[in-house]
Amino acid sequence: MDRGGLCIVLHAHLPYVHHPEYEHFFEERWLFEAITECYLPLLSMCERLNRDRVRYRLTLSLSPTLLTMLNDELLQQRYVRHLQGLIRLAEQEVSRTRKQAEYQYLARLYRRNFKAALQRYREDYDCDLVAAFKKQAELGGLELITCAATHGFLPLLNVSESAVRNQINMGVETFKQCFGFMPKGFWLPECGYYPGLETLLDEADLRYFFVDSHGLTQASPQSENGVYAPIACTNGVAAFARDPESSRQVWSAQEGYPGDGDYREYHCDIGYDSTIPESYLAPYLLEETIRVPVGIKYQRVTGGGGPKAAYRPRQALMKARQHAQDFYLKRQRQLDDLSYRMRKSPIIVAPYDAELFGHWWFEGPQWLEFLLRLVGGNKLGMQSVSGSDYLSRFQNLQTATPSASSWGEQGYSGYWLNETNAWIYPVLHKSAMLMEELAEEFQQAPRFSLEERALNQAARSLLLAQASDWPFIMKSGTTVEYAKKRILDHLARFNYLQESVRTDTINEHYLTALEVMDDIFPMLDFRTYKNTTADNILS
């Protein structure tokens, strides 16, 4: 690591979408698409690297909501059904495109890929991707870390310390329940940090977290090494920061790799193709009439304003290899320069949403594998490392406090607090305050009683209402009505439960229905919402 380390972090997260009350539910496709296009390719990549004895380190954050959905038997069954539907559609496409050679080649490729995905998911993994990720972690290439319970944007929940504490602790407990060991690192949702947050991370026995670039460049005192070495908060918890150069090469809409003309065009899905009859696509559309992406795309990004050219996989693969080489050489030059100027070994932190790799950028997993092979094959140059790798080697860190920050637009809280969603937070804060009062008032509720079940379910409803996904969707303008409905439903459930407990009018049948619909965090104990501030002052 003396020549420097490259820390690639993939953050895998999806909001909790669980609707057993419906036979089909459109938003469950978010999970199904991510499994097919991102998580299965990522696992395949890790297996190939291990098979070929390539030394690599990759950090993967798996959010508690995602882990819960991956473990859910109903969603597992529905995913198998989803893949079977894609295979049928690909079969139809092989027939429909028989006079279009370039498209038929792609249709056959999709059919092969969907069949392989079904084989791997159902036969190789027994529908258990959590166990598959755990196996890769045990083999040493993957460092798994956790995230907040429902991906709540912590700086805006900080009106209630118990709300933030439970987001963190429930994330850690879910991780331990799934994997059987304690995570060392923590992904702050949206990289949202506020000074003092490290206290709650330390309470949860977490050793490091990630912030955006200005979290360290504007730290107090100023970071001596910018974003290229972590700092230690006053309690010893380390903060790593995102490198803007490596982010720009992948994320930037103008100069990032995914926008290259040879890559597959995400938006050109046959579900939107007006030349294909609606009746032909009906089984794969929303309510059989509303045009939506169905997962088969024949065009590449191309260039200019003309029609999109046909996608050519071999050409795209060659471009992914070139882009991996370009990224590798630029990072090595960057580390060579930093090593000359810095007193300690530099680290470049390159964090990305995991769903970028395969879903938005179809060739992303191939690019990542090429990159890790390049890094792993050069024993004298930079190494791929995790945050815990770096901390085990370099323990004498500068002490400083990161600045308030996020990786959202303009770097703070504006994307989650604006004219589209500001109404959410007063209600969330009031609900958190009520939850603290309930935890104080009903501390002695009998274990396994109806009262305790209702209070635990109220805490689940609060956690689910706090998810950052819903205000994000309201700002971005996609599926806004669904996002509003999710928040309002969770808040309505919370209010019903807290009122029924106070008035001793709990309807067990309805409570059971809520427990089935929001079947998450089985270890949750509402008593953890008891406000300890007053106790600490008195003691």
DOKE-819739 format. One line per field, with one value per residue (C-alpha): x, y, z; residue number from 1. Coordinates in nm, 4 decimals, m for minus. Layout:
N
X (X,...);
Y (Y,...);
Z (Z,...);
nr (NUM,...);
//
This chain:
539
X (0.0000,0.3035,0.2374,m0.1214,m0.4571,m0.7741,m1.0864,m1.3858,m1.7124,m2.0437,m2.3531,m2.6404,m2.9755,m3.3416,m3.6395,m3.8564,m4.1244,m4.3270,m4.6909,m4.8105,m5.1669,m5.1362,m5.0721,m4.8477,m4.6940,m4.5097,m4.2517,m4.1223,m3.9546,m3.6971,m3.5635,m3.6003,m3.4145,m3.1334,m3.0920,m3.0756,m2.8614,m2.6455,m2.6310,m2.6029,m2.3337,m2.1462,m2.1443,m2.0334,m1.7474,m1.6309,m1.6429,m1.4354,m1.1761,m1.1479,m1.1314,m0.8441,m0.6740,m0.6851,m0.6109,m0.8799,m1.0649,m1.4071,m1.6292,m2.0025,m2.2630,m2.5902,m2.8761,m3.1050,m3.4134,m3.2389,m3.1184,m3.4701,m3.6176,m3.3481,m3.4360,m3.8129,m3.9560,m4.2504,m4.0240,m3.7905,m4.0828,m4.1978,m3.8481,m3.8392,m4.1764,m4.0392,m3.7401,m3.9660,m4.1685,m3.8543,m3.7530,m4.0947,m4.0634,m3.7144,m3.8478,m4.1138,m3.8483,m3.6322,m3.9320,m4.0406,m3.6924,m3.6202,m3.5868,m3.3721,m3.0351,m2.8756,m3.1792,m3.2289,m2.8685,m2.9433,m3.2749,m3.0914,m2.8347,m3.1077,m3.2722,m2.9415,m2.8734,m3.2193,m3.1946,m2.8495,m2.9815,m3.2634,m3.0197,m2.7803,m3.0482,m3.2613,m3.0122,m2.6678,m2.7788,m3.1046,m3.2630,m3.0366,m2.8182,m2.7387,m2.5631,m2.3833,m2.2481,m2.1467,m1.9483,m1.7573,m1.6815,m1.5480,m1.3184,m1.1606,m1.2198,m1.5380,m1.5681,m1.9330,m2.0526,m2.3903,m2.6141,m2.8971,m3.2102,m3.4335,m3.1769,m3.3014,m3.1223,m2.9661,m2.8903,m3.2640,m3.3650,m3.1274,m3.4040,m3.4460,m3.1255,m3.3198,m3.4416,m3.0830,m2.9605,m3.2274,m3.1577,m2.7918,m2.8405,m3.1124,m2.8842,m2.6081,m2.8427,m2.9913,m2.6417,m2.5370,m2.8540,m2.7932,m2.4184,m2.3331,m2.0555,m2.0132,m1.9604,m1.6588,m1.7781,m2.0963,m2.2380,m2.4099,m2.7261,m2.6591,m2.3216,m2.5210,m2.3049,m2.3426,m2.0836,m2.1542,m2.2918,m1.9689,m2.0735,m2.3650,m2.1495,m1.8973,m2.1749,m2.2622,m1.8962,m1.8464,m1.4903,m1.5252,m1.7662,m1.7636,m1.8337,m1.8326,m1.5193,m1.5999,m1.6621,m1.2810,m1.1613,m1.3695,m1.2948,m1.1988,m0.9033,m0.8340,m0.7383,m0.3623,m0.4034,m0.7345,m0.9447,m0.6454,m0.6152,m0.8842,m0.9133,m0.9986,m1.2881,m1.2214,m1.3580,m1.1352,m1.3974,m1.2397,m1.3896,m1.2916,m1.3829,m1.4777,m1.2141,m1.3729,m1.1521,m1.2393,m1.6047,m1.6160,m1.4823,m1.7712,m2.0568,m2.0298,m2.3070,m2.0730,m1.7419,m1.8230,m1.7637,m2.1306,m2.2203,m1.9881,m2.1575,m2.0674,m2.2467,m2.6042,m2.8651,m3.0636,m3.3672,m3.4374,m3.6435,m3.8847,m4.1559,m4.1583,m4.1363,m4.4560,m4.4044,m4.4631,m4.8357,m4.9553,m5.1313,m4.7966,m4.6363,m4.9457,m4.8333,m4.5183,m4.6700,m4.8158,m5.1823,m5.1276,m5.1692,m4.9183,m4.5844,m4.2914,m3.9404,m3.9542,m3.5789,m3.4888,m3.2954,m3.1515,m2.9868,m2.6557,m2.5948,m2.4614,m2.4161,m2.5703,m2.9427,m3.0242,m3.1711,m2.9917,m2.7724,m2.7985,m2.6089,m2.2944,m2.1877,m1.8347,m1.7664,m1.8994,m1.6833,m1.3718,m1.4662,m1.5149,m1.1645,m1.0225,m1.2025,m1.0794,m0.7235,m0.7732,m0.9100,m0.6301,m0.3527,m0.5022,m0.5389,m0.1814,m0.0449,m0.2584,m0.1226,0.2369,0.2019,0.0315,0.2951,0.5664,0.3900,0.2386,0.4064,0.1802,0.0424,m0.2487,m0.5854,m0.8277,m1.1886,m1.4179,m1.7778,m2.0696,m2.4270,m2.4059,m2.7093,m2.5092,m2.3105,m2.5315,m2.8634,m2.7906,m2.4522,m2.4984,m2.1249,m2.0365,m1.9689,m1.7374,m1.5520,m1.5152,m1.3807,m1.1266,m1.0165,m0.9778,m0.7775,m0.5433,m0.4934,m0.4565,m0.2010,0.0358,0.2073,0.4378,0.1724,m0.1463,m0.3518,m0.7249,m0.8053,m1.0960,m1.1321,m1.0482,m0.7376,m0.6067,m0.6856,m0.5127,m0.1959,m0.2037,m0.3349,m0.1791,m0.4467,m0.4941,m0.7699,m1.0372,m1.4124,m1.5660,m1.7925,m2.1643,m2.2051,m2.3761,m2.3159,m2.6476,m2.6961,m2.4946,m2.3479,m2.5877,m2.9543,m3.1292,m3.2400,m3.4207,m3.5606,m3.7220,m4.0582,m4.1598,m4.1089,m4.0637,m4.4052,m4.2655,m4.0232,m4.2466,m4.4659,m4.1661,m4.0249,m4.3594,m4.3910,m4.0384,m4.1262,m4.4426,m4.2381,m4.0038,m4.3030,m4.4466,m4.1129,m4.1026,m4.4647,m4.4851,m4.1385,m4.3017,m4.5283,m4.5326,m4.3130,m4.4986,m4.8174,m5.0545,m4.9449,m4.5767,m4.6492,m4.8391,m4.5636,m4.2962,m4.5053,m4.5427,m4.1620,m4.1366,m4.3847,m4.1796,m3.8556,m4.0169,m4.1632,m3.8142,m3.6641,m3.4746,m3.6014,m3.9463,m3.8426,m3.5752,m3.8402,m4.0620,m3.7779,m3.6701,m4.0290,m4.0446,m4.3324,m4.4194,m4.7672,m4.6333,m4.3695,m4.6313,m4.8585,m4.5827,m4.5025,m4.8679,m4.9492,m4.6630,m4.7522,m5.1196,m5.0222,m4.8023,m5.0813,m5.3372,m5.1054,m4.9976,m5.3581,m5.4872,m5.2221,m5.3055,m5.6798,m5.6427,m5.8367,m5.5865,m5.7461,m5.5391,m5.6608,m5.5528,m5.2266,m5.1441,m5.2149,m4.9717,m4.7081,m4.7418,m4.7254,m4.4320,m4.2426,m3.9039,m3.6724,m3.8020,m3.5513,m3.6832,m3.7714,m3.9687,m3.8054,m3.4848,m3.6642,m3.6568,m3.4925,m3.1720,m3.0792,m3.2650,m3.1282,m2.7745,m2.8261,m2.9650,m2.6813);
Y (0.0000,0.2273,0.3477,0.4246,0.2543,0.2672,0.2221,0.1473,0.1608,0.0451,0.1485,m0.0935,0.0367,0.0260,0.1528,m0.1019,m0.2026,m0.4915,m0.5421,m0.8941,m0.7611,m0.7446,m1.0240,m0.7931,m0.4606,m0.2497,m0.0882,m0.4319,m0.4222,m0.1850,m0.4807,m0.7313,m0.5104,m0.4492,m0.8219,m0.9092,m0.6207,m0.5399,m0.7861,m1.1108,m0.9657,m0.8344,m1.1777,m1.3385,m1.0908,m1.1723,m1.5438,m1.5066,m1.2955,m1.5561,m1.8397,m1.6654,m1.5793,m1.2065,m1.0118,m0.7497,m0.5550,m0.4054,m0.2412,m0.3053,m0.1340,m0.3263,m0.1272,m0.2961,m0.2467,m0.4143,m0.7034,m0.7541,m0.7645,m1.0020,m1.2367,m1.2142,m1.5451,m1.3820,m1.1424,m1.4304,m1.6207,m1.3127,m1.2534,m1.6058,m1.5355,m1.2055,m1.3800,m1.6434,m1.3615,m1.1996,m1.5319,m1.5577,m1.2014,m1.2687,m1.5793,m1.3628,m1.1104,m1.3770,m1.4531,m1.0912,m0.9741,m1.2620,m1.0164,m0.7707,m0.9418,m0.6975,m0.6961,m1.0712,m1.1228,m0.9054,m1.0803,m1.4128,m1.2575,m1.1363,m1.4777,m1.6405,m1.3845,m1.4206,m1.7988,m1.7800,m1.5392,m1.7797,m2.0708,m1.8844,m1.7365,m2.0449,m2.3293,m2.1919,m1.9546,m2.1186,m1.7706,m1.6499,m1.3625,m1.2545,m1.5870,m1.5452,m1.2039,m1.3421,m1.6161,m1.3603,m1.1619,m1.4752,m1.5349,m1.1964,m0.9900,m0.8174,m0.5937,m0.5630,m0.2575,m0.1331,0.1716,0.3391,0.1312,0.2835,0.5160,0.8135,1.1414,1.1833,1.5602,1.6321,1.3760,1.5240,1.7141,1.3845,1.2109,0.8900,0.8938,0.9061,0.6532,0.4013,0.4500,0.3642,0.0859,m0.0897,m0.0822,m0.2494,m0.5075,m0.6009,m0.6486,m0.8698,m1.0758,m1.1314,m1.1952,m1.3060,m1.0532,m0.6866,m0.4328,m0.2055,0.0690,0.2680,0.4321,0.7558,0.7792,1.0342,1.0882,1.3152,1.4207,1.6726,1.7399,1.5135,1.2255,1.0365,1.0065,0.7805,0.5863,0.5252,0.4092,0.1493,0.0310,0.1512,0.2471,0.4516,0.6242,0.8143,1.1799,1.3880,1.5779,1.9033,1.7107,1.6890,1.9874,2.2112,2.0151,2.1888,2.2129,2.1870,1.8433,1.8302,1.5832,1.6936,1.3958,1.1631,1.0425,0.9882,1.2014,1.0828,1.2526,1.3452,1.0058,0.8154,0.7241,0.7789,0.9734,0.9008,1.1431,1.1019,1.1831,1.4277,1.3266,0.9572,1.0420,1.2800,1.0165,0.7849,1.0100,1.3158,1.3420,1.5388,1.3536,1.0308,0.6931,0.5754,0.8426,0.6975,0.6299,0.2591,0.1763,0.0532,0.3272,0.2880,0.4871,0.3095,0.0199,m0.1745,m0.0973,0.2561,0.1476,0.2754,0.0427,m0.2579,m0.3120,m0.2587,m0.5946,m0.7676,m0.6094,m0.6097,m0.8794,m0.6770,m0.3265,m0.1437,m0.2439,m0.3949,m0.0535,0.1957,0.1954,0.1231,m0.0243,m0.4027,m0.4730,m0.5272,m0.2494,m0.2661,0.0733,0.2222,0.5755,0.6715,1.0481,1.3546,1.4083,1.1352,0.7878,0.5601,0.2923,m0.0755,m0.1874,m0.3905,m0.5848,m0.6705,m0.3083,m0.2014,m0.4622,m0.3271,0.0246,m0.0894,m0.2370,0.0897,0.2963,0.0689,0.1130,0.4901,0.5033,0.2809,0.4908,0.8188,0.6879,0.5542,0.8909,1.0613,0.8359,0.8763,1.2522,1.2299,0.9886,1.2382,1.5179,1.3354,1.1974,0.8935,0.6564,0.8202,0.6607,0.7443,0.6811,0.6193,0.5656,0.4954,0.3732,0.0002,0.0202,0.2348,m0.0789,m0.2850,m0.1036,0.2503,0.1611,m0.1822,m0.2353,m0.1120,m0.4598,m0.5394,m0.2103,m0.2810,m0.6313,m0.5068,m0.2414,m0.4799,m0.7192,m0.4374,m0.3297,m0.6858,m0.7724,m0.4862,m0.5799,m0.2771,m0.0120,0.0876,m0.1700,m0.2029,m0.1535,m0.1073,0.1483,m0.1073,m0.2164,0.1379,0.1903,m0.1327,m0.0095,0.3609,0.4429,0.7820,0.9996,1.3726,1.4649,1.6940,1.7304,1.7002,1.9795,1.9361,1.7918,1.5489,1.4299,1.5754,1.8725,2.1713,1.9488,1.9896,1.9118,2.0980,1.7932,1.6458,1.9741,2.2044,2.3273,1.9771,1.7934,2.0374,1.9413,1.6001,1.7018,1.8760,1.5647,1.3314,1.5350,1.5354,1.1594,1.1035,1.3100,1.1040,0.7844,0.9042,0.9763,0.6305,0.4669,0.6532,0.5943,0.2236,0.1017,m0.1677,m0.3072,m0.6885,m0.8783,m1.0272,m0.8480,m0.6885,m0.3523,m0.4235,m0.5516,m0.2347,m0.0116,m0.2009,m0.1714,0.2023,0.2310,0.0369,0.2736,0.5711,0.4253,0.3527,0.7040,0.8487,0.6953,0.9505,0.7904,0.9466,1.3158,1.2441,1.1125,1.4143,1.6462,1.4418,1.4138,1.0367,0.8266,1.1211,0.9992,0.6644,0.8394,1.0631,0.7673,0.5683,0.8457,0.9199,0.5505,0.4964,0.8096,0.7085,0.3652,0.5249,0.7572,0.4766,0.2554,0.5190,0.6328,0.2765,0.2032,0.5144,0.4447,0.0695,m0.0027,m0.2153,m0.4176,m0.7361,m0.8357,m0.5009,m0.5050,m0.8475,m0.7172,m0.4295,m0.6714,m0.8758,m0.5727,m0.4070,m0.7229,m0.5696,m0.5323,m0.8259,m0.7447,m0.3899,m0.2815,0.0431,0.1057,0.2145,0.5388,0.6477,0.9899,0.9543,1.3242,1.4063,1.0979,1.1957,1.5473,1.4158,1.1680);
Z (0.0000,0.0149,m0.3397,m0.2435,m0.2246,m0.4343,m0.2231,m0.4444,m0.2510,m0.3953,m0.2040,m0.2688,m0.1525,m0.2491,m0.0498,0.1261,m0.1244,0.0138,m0.0830,m0.0016,m0.0215,m0.4028,m0.6517,m0.8584,m0.7613,m1.0160,m0.7854,m0.6879,m1.0296,m0.8816,m0.6847,m0.9684,m1.2160,m0.9679,m0.8983,m1.2687,m1.3885,m1.0860,m0.7960,m0.9949,m1.2274,m0.9241,m0.7622,m1.0883,m1.1102,m0.7564,m0.8308,m1.1475,m0.9664,m0.6930,m0.9443,m1.1243,m0.7935,m0.8571,m0.5398,m0.4999,m0.2342,m0.2908,m0.0301,m0.0564,0.1577,0.1724,0.3208,0.5772,0.3602,0.0663,0.2834,0.4161,0.0658,m0.0601,0.2288,0.1801,0.0519,m0.1237,m0.3139,m0.3981,m0.5523,m0.7389,m0.8735,m1.0174,m1.1806,m1.3131,m1.4738,m1.6284,m1.7809,m1.9224,m2.0775,m2.2459,m2.3742,m2.5089,m2.6857,m2.8491,m2.9478,m3.1124,m3.3345,m3.3913,m3.4952,m3.7337,m4.0263,m3.8274,m3.7911,m3.5441,m3.3165,m3.3319,m3.2236,m2.9207,m2.8527,m2.8405,m2.6086,m2.3718,m2.3765,m2.2845,m2.0106,m1.8554,m1.8556,m1.6963,m1.4308,m1.3443,m1.3236,m1.0985,m0.8748,m0.8262,m0.8579,m0.7660,m0.4894,m0.3797,m0.4045,m0.1204,m0.2392,0.1164,0.1757,m0.1583,m0.0569,0.2824,0.1122,m0.0959,0.2202,0.3882,0.0899,0.1614,m0.1505,m0.0358,0.2699,0.3679,0.5603,0.6725,0.6448,0.8364,0.8943,0.6259,0.4684,0.6657,0.5862,0.9281,0.9266,0.8892,1.1538,1.4103,1.5886,1.7744,1.8816,1.9453,1.5839,1.4538,1.7112,1.6101,1.2390,1.3087,1.5619,1.3651,1.0609,1.2611,1.4157,1.0771,0.9366,1.2294,1.1985,0.8256,0.8297,1.1818,1.2388,1.3239,1.0432,1.0756,0.8445,0.7937,0.4841,0.5810,0.3663,0.0895,0.2662,0.4980,0.7934,1.0747,1.3501,1.6457,1.4410,1.5095,1.8757,1.7834,1.5379,1.8160,2.0502,1.7857,1.7731,1.4149,1.3212,1.0037,0.7670,0.4380,0.3617,0.0478,m0.0526,0.1272,0.4481,0.4749,0.2718,0.5023,0.8212,1.1436,1.1687,0.7975,0.6729,0.6069,0.3195,0.1747,0.0708,0.0304,0.3888,0.6498,0.9596,1.3096,1.4835,1.8456,1.9577,1.7154,1.4535,1.1112,0.8210,0.4603,0.1814,m0.1831,m0.4452,m0.6939,m0.9883,m0.9858,m0.9281,m1.2220,m1.4626,m1.3830,m1.2645,m1.4878,m1.7460,m1.9739,m1.9453,m1.7606,m1.9215,m1.9238,m2.1807,m2.4447,m2.7789,m2.7804,m2.4568,m2.4340,m2.4181,m2.0971,m2.2068,m2.5400,m2.4061,m2.6275,m2.3745,m2.5171,m2.8823,m3.0457,m3.3448,m3.1176,m3.0496,m2.6965,m2.7062,m2.7729,m2.4663,m2.2416,m1.9935,m1.9205,m1.8961,m1.5983,m1.5749,m1.9246,m2.0896,m1.9468,m2.1284,m1.8969,m1.9404,m1.9765,m1.9699,m2.3363,m2.5086,m2.8597,m2.9078,m2.8074,m2.6848,m3.0322,m3.0718,m3.2250,m3.2594,m3.5120,m3.4625,m3.2191,m3.3750,m3.2841,m2.9766,m3.0414,m2.7310,m2.8472,m2.9323,m2.5918,m2.4180,m2.5895,m2.4815,m2.1209,m2.1307,m2.2682,m2.0074,m1.7278,m1.8545,m1.8717,m1.5162,m1.3882,m1.5442,m1.4215,m1.0674,m1.0692,m1.1872,m0.9255,m0.6504,m0.7726,m0.7420,m0.4016,m0.2684,m0.3577,m0.1671,0.1315,0.4429,0.4555,0.1971,0.0122,m0.0449,m0.3261,m0.2252,m0.5222,m0.4018,m0.6352,m0.6197,m0.6866,m0.9145,m1.1565,m1.2412,m1.4687,m1.4360,m1.5526,m1.7033,m1.8560,m1.9046,m1.5554,m1.4080,m1.6997,m1.6516,m1.2799,m1.3378,m1.5927,m1.3433,m1.0495,m1.2655,m1.3675,m1.0067,m0.8803,m1.1451,m1.0611,m0.7356,m0.7380,m0.8009,m0.6260,m0.4426,m0.4003,m0.0311,0.2070,0.4825,0.7502,0.5524,0.5600,0.9292,1.0300,0.8556,0.9407,1.2864,1.3540,1.1915,1.2113,1.4557,1.3108,1.2753,0.9272,0.8112,0.7610,0.4130,0.1757,m0.1788,m0.2910,m0.5186,m0.3878,m0.1188,0.1734,0.2493,m0.0314,m0.2288,0.0720,0.2046,m0.0502,m0.1737,m0.2917,0.0362,0.3263,0.4669,0.5640,0.8363,1.0943,1.0899,1.1207,1.4090,1.5897,1.5418,1.6761,1.9830,2.0353,2.0010,2.2751,2.4988,2.4325,2.5113,2.8426,2.9338,2.8431,2.9466,3.1602,2.8890,2.9271,2.6838,2.3849,2.4866,2.2361,2.3724,2.3070,1.9560,1.8713,2.0076,1.8148,1.4998,1.5598,1.5754,1.2451,1.0831,1.2016,1.0663,0.7295,0.7077,0.7642,0.4454,0.2361,m0.0864,m0.0718,m0.0441,m0.3073,m0.5479,m0.4823,m0.5796,m0.8829,m1.0091,m1.0649,m0.9201,m0.6961,m0.6050,m0.4887,m0.2742,m0.1119,m0.0498,0.1164,0.3648,0.4377,0.4829,0.7293,0.9241,0.9317,1.0651,1.3277,1.4423,1.4554,1.6599,1.9094,1.9635,2.0002,2.2635,2.4610,2.4479,2.4967,2.1762,1.9824,1.7025,1.6943,1.3471,1.1981,1.3931,1.2496,0.8996,0.9556,1.0859,0.7663,0.5361,0.7135,0.8009,0.8833,1.1857,1.3934,1.6696,1.7174,2.0715,2.1031,2.4444,2.2682,2.1784,2.5419,2.5491,2.7515,2.7473,3.0657,3.2395,3.1473,3.2814,3.6122,3.6523);
nr (1,2,3,4,5,6,7,8,9,10,11,12,13,14,15,16,17,18,19,20,21,22,23,24,25,26,27,28,29,30,31,32,33,34,35,36,37,38,39,40,41,42,43,44,45,46,47,48,49,50,51,52,53,54,55,56,57,58,59,60,61,62,63,64,65,66,67,68,69,70,71,72,73,74,75,76,77,78,79,80,81,82,83,84,85,86,87,88,89,90,91,92,93,94,95,96,97,98,99,100,101,102,103,104,105,106,107,108,109,110,111,112,113,114,115,116,117,118,119,120,121,122,123,124,125,126,127,128,129,130,131,132,133,134,135,136,137,138,139,140,141,142,143,144,145,146,147,148,149,150,151,152,153,154,155,156,157,158,159,160,161,162,163,164,165,166,167,168,169,170,171,172,173,174,175,176,177,178,179,180,181,182,183,184,185,186,187,188,189,190,191,192,193,194,195,196,197,198,199,200,201,202,203,204,205,206,207,208,209,210,211,212,213,214,215,216,217,218,219,220,221,222,223,224,225,226,227,228,229,230,231,232,233,234,235,236,237,238,239,240,241,242,243,244,245,246,247,248,249,250,251,252,253,254,255,256,257,258,259,260,261,262,263,264,265,266,267,268,269,270,271,272,273,274,275,276,277,278,279,280,281,282,283,284,285,286,287,288,289,290,291,292,293,294,295,296,297,298,299,300,301,302,303,304,305,306,307,308,309,310,311,312,313,314,315,316,317,318,319,320,321,322,323,324,325,326,327,328,329,330,331,332,333,334,335,336,337,338,339,340,341,342,343,344,345,346,347,348,349,350,351,352,353,354,355,356,357,358,359,360,361,362,363,364,365,366,367,368,369,370,371,372,373,374,375,376,377,378,379,380,381,382,383,384,385,386,387,388,389,390,391,392,393,394,395,396,397,398,399,400,401,402,403,404,405,406,407,408,409,410,411,412,413,414,415,416,417,418,419,420,421,422,423,424,425,426,427,428,429,430,431,432,433,434,435,436,437,438,439,440,441,442,443,444,445,446,447,448,449,450,451,452,453,454,455,456,457,458,459,460,461,462,463,464,465,466,467,468,469,470,471,472,473,474,475,476,477,478,479,480,481,482,483,484,485,486,487,488,489,490,491,492,493,494,495,496,497,498,499,500,501,502,503,504,505,506,507,508,509,510,511,512,513,514,515,516,517,518,519,520,521,522,523,524,525,526,527,528,529,530,531,532,533,534,535,536,537,538,539);
//
